[in-house]
């Protein structure tokens, strides 16, 4: 008699397998057969646990963002340290970057993402932390700054082909990654300390 696999273990295996599959192929290109095979389960388990391929993708995104939030503290008083850690996180987790890009392509034009309320709340905490660290009240401009910081952190991992073209570096060497983090940190330090121009 084969040992019984726990529901939690099956769910975890499916999420890990799906993360690889979705990062590589997106929602449309991902195949439940390959996910099930990677997870070592029958594909019916996917529907039993998640209901659909799309809901599995949403669960993968949620898990990826939960991991990011657990590892990267709020910006607080040091946006330079925050952007450095965030850039490094994205460099070390290119699958998260690809998942976010696939999500943007899949849900473009839609007003609401699945689970958006929780993500809005999470980003609200980051915006409030950034504002508090700067000794100001959170405003839409603070939120815009957070958005730009996030974009700066994502860019090197999101568009490595531009690094090859513009900087002349393959974009995945340790030296390039360290230099890019340092350059982004210097850029943010200068931007966050320069007086605003009205």
C-alpha positions in Angstrom: 0.0 0.0 0.0 1.4 3.4 -1.0 1.9 6.0 1.7 -0.8 8.6 2.0 0.4 12.1 1.0 -1.0 14.9 3.2 -3.3 17.6 1.7 -0.8 20.2 2.8 2.1 18.4 1.2 0.1 18.0 -2.1 -0.8 21.7 -2.1 2.8 22.8 -1.4 4.1 20.5 -4.2 1.5 21.9 -6.6 2.4 25.5 -5.7 6.1 24.8 -6.2 5.6 23.1 -9.5 3.1 25.7 -10.7 5.5 28.5 -9.8 8.2 27.1 -12.2 5.6 26.4 -14.9 3.9 29.8 -14.7 7.2 31.7 -14.5 8.4 29.9 -17.7 5.2 29.9 -19.7 2.7 32.3 -18.2 -1.0 31.5 -17.7 -1.9 30.7 -21.2 1.2 28.6 -22.0 1.3 26.7 -18.7 0.0 23.1 -18.8 -1.8 21.5 -15.9 -0.4 18.1 -17.1 3.2 19.4 -16.6 2.4 21.0 -13.3 0.8 17.7 -12.0 3.8 15.7 -13.3 6.3 18.0 -11.6 4.3 17.8 -8.4 4.0 14.0 -8.7 0.2 14.0 -8.4 -2.8 13.5 -10.6 -3.9 16.7 -12.5 -7.4 16.4 -10.9 -5.7 17.5 -7.6 -5.1 20.9 -9.2 -8.8 21.4 -9.7 -9.6 19.9 -6.3 -7.2 22.3 -4.5 -7.6 25.4 -6.6 -10.6 25.1 -8.9 -8.9 26.2 -12.1 -5.5 27.0 -13.7 -6.2 30.7 -13.3 -6.9 30.4 -9.5 -3.7 28.3 -9.2 -1.8 31.2 -10.8 -3.4 33.6 -8.4 -2.4 31.4 -5.5 1.2 31.3 -6.8 1.3 35.1 -7.1 0.0 35.5 -3.6 2.6 33.1 -2.2 5.4 34.8 -4.1 4.3 38.3 -2.7 3.9 36.9 0.8 7.5 35.6 0.6 8.8 39.0 -0.6 6.9 40.8 2.2 8.3 38.4 4.8 11.9 38.9 3.6 11.9 42.7 2.9 11.1 45.0 5.8 9.2 48.2 5.3 11.1 51.2 3.9 11.1 53.2 7.1 13.8 55.9 7.5 16.2 54.3 5.0 14.8 54.1 1.5 18.3 53.4 0.2 18.6 50.3 2.2 15.1 49.3 1.2 15.8 49.7 -2.5 19.1 47.8 -2.2 17.4 44.9 -0.5 14.5 44.9 -2.9 16.8 45.0 -5.9 18.8 42.1 -4.5 15.6 40.1 -3.8 14.4 40.5 -7.4 17.9 39.6 -8.7 17.8 36.4 -6.6 14.2 35.6 -7.4 13.8 36.1 -11.2 10.8 33.8 -11.1 8.9 36.4 -9.0 9.8 39.1 -11.6 8.5 36.9 -14.5 5.3 36.0 -12.6 4.6 39.7 -12.1 5.2 40.3 -15.8 2.9 37.5 -16.8 0.3 38.8 -14.4 0.5 42.3 -16.0 0.1 40.7 -19.5 -2.8 38.4 -18.4 -4.8 41.0 -16.5 -4.1 44.1 -18.6 -7.1 46.3 -19.1 -8.9 44.9 -16.0 -9.7 47.2 -13.2 -9.3 44.6 -10.4 -6.8 41.8 -9.8 -7.7 38.8 -7.8 -6.7 39.5 -4.2 -6.2 43.2 -5.0 -7.6 44.4 -1.6 -4.9 42.7 0.4 -2.2 44.0 -2.0 -3.5 47.6 -1.7 -3.4 47.3 2.1 0.1 45.9 1.9 1.3 48.7 -0.3 -0.5 51.2 1.9 1.6 50.0 4.8 4.8 50.5 2.8 3.7 54.0 1.7 2.9 54.9 5.3 6.3 53.6 6.5 8.1 55.6 3.8 6.2 58.7 4.7 6.8 58.2 8.5 10.5 57.6 7.8 10.7 61.0 6.1 8.7 62.7 8.8 5.7 63.6 6.5 2.1 62.5 6.1 1.5 59.8 3.5 0.2 61.4 0.2 -0.3 60.2 -3.3 3.2 61.6 -4.0 4.6 59.2 -1.4 2.8 56.4 -3.1 4.2 57.5 -6.5 7.7 57.5 -4.9 7.1 53.9 -3.6 6.0 52.9 -7.1 9.1 54.4 -8.7 11.4 52.7 -6.1 9.7 49.4 -6.8 10.2 49.9 -10.6 13.9 50.8 -10.1 14.4 47.6 -8.2 12.5 45.5 -10.8 14.1 47.0 -13.9 17.5 45.2 -14.1 15.8 41.8 -13.6 12.8 42.6 -15.8 14.7 43.8 -18.9 18.2 42.2 -18.9 18.3 42.6 -22.7 18.5 46.3 -22.2 21.4 45.9 -19.9 23.2 44.1 -22.7 22.3 46.8 -25.2 22.8 49.9 -23.0 25.4 48.9 -20.5 27.2 46.3 -22.6 26.9 43.7 -19.9 25.1 40.3 -20.0 23.1 41.4 -17.0 23.4 38.2 -15.0 27.0 38.3 -13.8 27.6 38.8 -10.1 29.7 41.9 -10.8 26.9 43.5 -12.9 24.3 42.7 -10.3 26.4 44.3 -7.5 27.2 47.3 -9.6 23.6 47.8 -10.6 22.4 47.6 -6.9 25.1 50.1 -5.9 24.1 52.5 -8.8 20.4 52.3 -8.0 21.2 52.9 -4.3 23.3 56.0 -5.2 20.5 57.2 -7.5 17.9 56.9 -4.8 20.1 58.5 -2.2 20.5 61.5 -4.4 16.9 61.7 -5.4 15.6 61.3 -1.9 17.8 64.0 -0.5 17.5 66.6 -3.2 15.0 69.4 -2.5 11.7 69.0 -4.4 11.2 71.5 -7.2 7.8 73.1 -7.2 
